[in-house]
């Protein structure tokens, strides 16, 4: 762990669906500038964990603290302050109204308005800069409903960047993106961690992109147990095979470590 002060931690956090324990007794500490990848099978509790960390869902037991304050203690009047601390990118979204792309990103600046109605020149500058970072500045005047899935995902990430929160909670952020934009988006989050001391907590099924970008990994095991540490410590073939319940092998390509699922022989009739 870093020597930086703990900024987010969970204490005896338990997540359950009915009688099934997804994550049991999670005691986890996250500090500034760390880039965490959260790995597990479908149904392991990854999205549930992110939603709990975002304050959108209650845990079955335990506590979540942000900057030393219990997340459950944030009152309605302090939610704008919380929105400046953490942002959340869900897996999917529905666009029901004909907003311009720029307006969609500007909506993420609402926590900074302090009761004012109109966006400031600084809000517009930050929104345009975020669109440029995600290579969608030329779409600013487009109807959000007219975009492709990949374009819409990059606009959603631009909104998250414009929100400028200290913690970014990302649920499969590279969904719908082509290979080039998958790499550029992961590199973008990595730069924000290194240069701006932001903290990223990211759910991803892409082991190779995760290993190339993340500094730390949280593995959610099928039995509800968990393992946490640096990416180098956690992302080994034994641990990943146990976590994903499928044999994983690792190969080196130059100085790049690649994880591959092992193919099992099937009987042919």
LINJOSUL-V783319 format. One record per residue. N is the residue number from 1. SS is DSSP state (2 for helix, 1 for strand, 0 for the rest). Layout:
# LINJOSUL-V783319
n & ss
N & SS
N & SS
This chain:
# LINJOSUL-V783319
n & ss
1 & 0
2 & 0
3 & 0
4 & 0
5 & 0
6 & 1
7 & 1
8 & 1
9 & 1
10 & 1
11 & 1
12 & 1
13 & 1
14 & 1
15 & 1
16 & 1
17 & 1
18 & 0
19 & 0
20 & 1
21 & 1
22 & 1
23 & 1
24 & 1
25 & 1
26 & 1
27 & 1
28 & 1
29 & 1
30 & 1
31 & 1
32 & 0
33 & 0
34 & 0
35 & 1
36 & 1
37 & 1
38 & 1
39 & 1
40 & 0
41 & 0
42 & 0
43 & 0
44 & 0
45 & 0
46 & 2
47 & 2
48 & 2
49 & 2
50 & 2
51 & 2
52 & 2
53 & 2
54 & 0
55 & 0
56 & 0
57 & 0
58 & 0
59 & 0
60 & 0
61 & 1
62 & 1
63 & 1
64 & 1
65 & 1
66 & 1
67 & 0
68 & 0
69 & 1
70 & 1
71 & 2
72 & 2
73 & 2
74 & 0
75 & 0
76 & 2
77 & 2
78 & 2
79 & 2
80 & 2
81 & 2
82 & 2
83 & 2
84 & 2
85 & 2
86 & 1
87 & 1
88 & 1
89 & 1
90 & 0
91 & 0
92 & 0
93 & 0
94 & 0
95 & 0
96 & 0
97 & 0
98 & 0
99 & 0
100 & 1
101 & 2
102 & 2
103 & 2
104 & 2
105 & 2
106 & 2
107 & 2
108 & 2
109 & 2
110 & 2
111 & 2
112 & 2
113 & 0
114 & 0
115 & 0
116 & 0
117 & 0
118 & 0
119 & 0
120 & 0
121 & 2
122 & 2
123 & 2
124 & 2
125 & 2
126 & 2
127 & 2
128 & 2
129 & 2
130 & 2
131 & 2
132 & 2
133 & 2
134 & 0
135 & 0
136 & 0
137 & 2
138 & 2
139 & 2
140 & 0
141 & 0
142 & 0
143 & 1
144 & 2
145 & 2
146 & 2
147 & 0
148 & 0
149 & 2
150 & 2
151 & 2
152 & 2
153 & 2
154 & 2
155 & 2
156 & 2
157 & 2
158 & 2
159 & 2
160 & 2
161 & 2
162 & 2
163 & 2
164 & 0
165 & 0
166 & 0
167 & 1
168 & 1
169 & 1
170 & 1
171 & 1
172 & 0
173 & 0
174 & 0
175 & 0
176 & 0
177 & 0
178 & 0
179 & 2
180 & 2
181 & 2
182 & 2
183 & 2
184 & 2
185 & 2
186 & 2
187 & 2
188 & 2
189 & 2
190 & 2
191 & 2
192 & 2
193 & 2
194 & 2
195 & 2
196 & 2
197 & 0
198 & 0
199 & 1
200 & 1
201 & 1
202 & 1
203 & 1
204 & 0
205 & 0
206 & 0
207 & 2
208 & 2
209 & 2
210 & 2
211 & 2
212 & 2
213 & 2
214 & 0
215 & 0
216 & 1
217 & 1
218 & 1
219 & 1
220 & 1
221 & 0
222 & 0
223 & 0
224 & 0
225 & 0
226 & 1
227 & 1
228 & 1
229 & 1
230 & 1
231 & 2
232 & 2
233 & 2
234 & 2
235 & 0
236 & 0
237 & 2
238 & 2
239 & 2
240 & 2
241 & 2
242 & 2
243 & 2
244 & 2
245 & 0
246 & 0
247 & 0
248 & 1
249 & 1
250 & 1
251 & 1
252 & 1
253 & 1
254 & 0
255 & 0
256 & 1
257 & 1
258 & 1
259 & 1
260 & 1
261 & 1
262 & 0
263 & 0
264 & 0
265 & 0
266 & 0
267 & 0
268 & 0
269 & 0
